[in-house]
Structure formats: structure tokens, C-alpha cells
Amino acid sequence: MKLSWMRRIQTMAAASVLAAAAGLCLGGCSAPADNKEATAATEAVIQSSETEREASGSEDTGDGEKLPPKTAIEMTRRMGNGINLGNTMEAYGHTDLGVGRAVSEYETHWGQPVTTEEMVKAMKDMGFDSLRIPVAWTNAMDFENGDYTIGQDYMDRIEELVGYGLDNGMAVIINDHWDGGWWGMFGSSSEDTRQKAMEMYTAIWEQITERFKDYPMDLIFESGNEELGDRLNDVDLCEDSGALSEDECYETANRINQTFVDLVRKSGGNNAERFLLIAGYNTDIDKTCDERYVMPEDTAENKLMVSVHYYMPWGYCGTAGVSQWGSAGEYKEQNDTLEKMTKFTKQGYGVVIGEYAVALNEDGLVKDNTAAFIENFLNNCDEKDFCPMLWDCSNLFLRDKLSFLDEASEQVYRSHSEKAREGMTRDEIAEQAREKLKAALAAAPEALDLNVDVSKLDGATAWIMFSSSDGKLEYSVGDIYKPGSKTDGIVAEDAEIDGEGDYIVKLDVTGASVGSAAGVGFSALGIANGEILYPGYVITIQEIRINGEKYEPDAESYTTSDNGICTRVNLYNRWASFNPEESRVANKETGEASPVVIGEEAWKGMKTLEITFHYGPME
């Protein structure tokens, strides 16, 4: 088996010292543990390799010379456009496999092949200049019994994968990724459990920083994933979790990120100046731009980056439910949403879009306009100095075949690679991206089928947002009313709102290929422009019919708005663990209201949904 990058460096250094000292055959020789000359030689080789690696992939000064990245923004430029090694080392097998199984059993637990260097090299050749390796460290940790030691073989395998990336000229990110949801310990009602959570987090990073402290600056540590936020209240592995309010979730996420930075900086070696990636709140752009999210203080200058994810619209990006994208409104939505993150680049922080994707259709083929979505997304990142990292689990890039599923997407990635833009200055790359963004928006149609740009509507429209649990059924999910953003075959009867009164909205999924819902992922009743045209109005549900049968609600609903434009009532929203402060009901009391009005079982086998509601001022 090929040695990892660091082990090869150490072996070469030790061997050269012995040869110089004794002039003997290298076979069977080893350097004493206290050999200062060997240690010095090792450090010299490490430093030399680091300087060479940094220079080979750093900022072009314009006169043909390269300088190593000194700031976080320079580093995101060097990272270029990247890819995730998805569903691989973060595949959580701890519950099923226990601790101590062969590493390959965890690595392949979610259906991906054992990673080879050939695969990583092909990623680089296809146009990806950085590699994100999500990791579930507790696969090899008996943490339930208070032992936070990461298994040696597991750590060795991560090191080997890191070496694959570095050896092929890629920047590499490693993190702690979901990991079975142990993060919910931070939201426990028990102070003892919350303390254990921080002890565990600290123990994980102490071991990682020790193993990789002498690795070059192209290795980046990421403080977490989507769990630093609302998911600190997750009950996956901590049944008494859920004790934190949203403000407390922000405070805890900030504290975890500060602990991460402090721990890395004091761990020695190159970690004192290493570039660090700080997980945003939920890695959600809007929630990360919230003033409650605070970047950590750092003893190193200009070495912090922030990570967010982008899956908008979810039905197109995250499930097979919606097969179209590309209206002018959707281009503008992408451009405007990503623009929000320049809040951080203006402060000198790097921005990494740690995940984005376009899901495949139900038939396993790419969706309409996938290449156009990716092209516009990458142009946004080029213009704004962001590093985008494709979330891929052998979907677009087929690891077993070392090729792309889609030729058009392949060409997009190749054209955005470091190799394709060799000789271009940063300003030239940004200007080229800016012109492409303008051209794409200008050429985009006003609507795709029935897609509607709400900003052009004079009135308000009510509709049922719906996404099935398996992602096969979807209708206009999100606070922007887009009736064309749906699964083929779904028929909706939306309602035009013209003031106070009673209204009916319907959804019929029988015409879709699956014919009925396997379950529910999310559903809400929305009123486009409701907050603008009818401020303070509330939605009072009067009757619910599922498959024609009257259904008694499980709880009272509440009216709210996330964006100050769309009025919404959650029908099933398991992500909302508390009522927003701005929520309202007709009788002004929200204590008994819930984000789950229709229970989970009722959605299974749903073919039709009909809701009668009253819309009017609060009493």
C-alpha cells in the first residue's frame, strides 16, 4: 500500500540522515527516537515540501511568479472549485457495526466504493482543485463509555486520503460531519451531558491537530458541518436534547467555534497559522448573516474562512421532485442569495460554499439546465472570491468509471479549473464571470411553464407547499410562489386572495408517477405577498380533508413569516422546534400552537389534500 504524504516525508528524511552519517545500506535501518539530526532533517524536508506545494498553487502576481496564500481570501482563490468525497468517511456505521471493524466497512457503509488515489487524481484532472473529506470520527470511538480515543487504523485511513489530495495538487478540508448526531448532547437538559459534549469535541480535535500539525497549509480544518445551529437540539443520540432556544443555539455555536480556533492555534506546528474553516449557523446563508452569528477571535491574522451550503431551490437541488430551473427569477434568486455572503469577504474572511448540488431525476439522469445552474453558480463564486465545493456521491462524477455522467457539466468544471485559466489574473477572472452573469440573467425567460416571479404580481395568492419524505413529490416549496416548480403530474388549485374572507386550496398528486405520498418532509400553507398587502392578517384553518375524508388537526396552527413578504402556516415542519417570536393566531395566544398541525401518519398514502381557511385581521 502506498504510504501517505507525511509518512513518505518522514521516511525519506530519516533515511537520508542515516545514509549521510554512516554511508551504509539503508535496508533495515531506523533513526533513534532522540536523534536531533533526524528530527531537523525531517522538519527541513517538511518545510521544503510545504513551500513547494504552496508556491505551485498560489496567487499569480501577473509576472509569472507565484506567491503562497497569505490571507483567507487568497486561499479561497487558490482552492478554486472543489468537490466533496461524499457518503464515504462520514458514512455512519457506529450504530450498526460498532467500534473496531475494518475501516473499509465504514467507508463503504453508504454504498460508495473504497476510495483510490486514481479516483482523486481523476477528480483533479476533471477540473476540481480542492477536496473536502467529511468524516464521522465516532465510527472508531467508544464514546458511550467515555473513551474518546479515535482508532489508529481509522486515523491512518483519513491521513492516507488527505495524502491523495495533497499529492495531486489539491487543497484538502477535513471536518467532523454529522457523526450520528452526537452534537445533540450540547442541547441536553443535563449540564453534565453538555459538559461531556465539549470534552468530546475537544478530544476529537486534539487528536486531529496532533496528527496533522506538521502538514502543509493546503490542509484546512473545518469546525463542523450543518450541526452548529438548530441541530444542537437533535435527539438522534441524546433523548433529552432540545433544551436550547434559538438565541442559545447561536451562543453555543459561537462558543464551539471559538473553542475550535483556540484549540487548533495552541496545538503547535503549522496549526498556529493554518487556514481554518468556521461552520456557519446551520450552514444556512440567511442564518449565518444574522447578527447573532459571530466569527471567532483569532491569534493568526486573516486566516479564517466561513462555510455555508447552497441547495436552492431544494426540490431542484436536493430531490428528484422538480426537474426544471432557469427562469429569470431563479437566476436572480441565486445571484442575490450568494451576494449576501460578501458581508464576510468585505471583512477579510474567506467564504467556502462547502456543499451545493443538483439532484438527479428519478431515472438517474441529469435534470434540465443542470449545466446552466452550475455555470451560473461557479461564475458567482469567481466574481465574489468564494470557493464552491460540489456535494457528490458518485452522482455527477462516477468514481467507479472515473468519468462524468453528463458531458455538459464536465465541460463547465474543466473550464473553471486552475489549469484552464492559467495565466489569467484575478481581475480578468472576476470580470469574465461578471459578464457571464449579466448575459445569463438577460437571456433567462421570465417564466418556466407556470413559474411566476412574485415581484411582478399585483395581488396575493394562497397555495399548499408540499415535499414528500422521499423527495418524489413536490409543489412550490419555499416562500416564493412558483407553481411551475413541481413534480410532473401534480395538479394544484391555488386561491387568489382579495381581502378578508374564506378560501380553499387543493393539491392532487394522483397524476404523478408515484400516485400518492410515501410520507411528508415538509408542508405549509403560504400566501404570496400576504405580509405586504395584508399586514397583521392571520390564517385560521377551518377544515382539512385528506383523500376526501375530514381530518381533525393535531394542534392549533400559527401564522408567521420568514421574509416579511410571504405569510405562512406550517402544516408539517419538524425543523421548527419552537414558535417564532413574531408568530400570531386569531385570539392572540400562541402557547398551544404547533408547527405540526397534520400528524406524520396522516400523510402516508395521501393522494389529495384540501384546506379551507379564513384570512383576516387578528381579533
Summary of the structure (lengths in Angstrom):
residues: 619
radius of gyration: 26.1
end to end distance: 73.4
largest distance: 95.1
contacts: 2136
relative contact order: 0.08
helix: 37%
strand: 19%
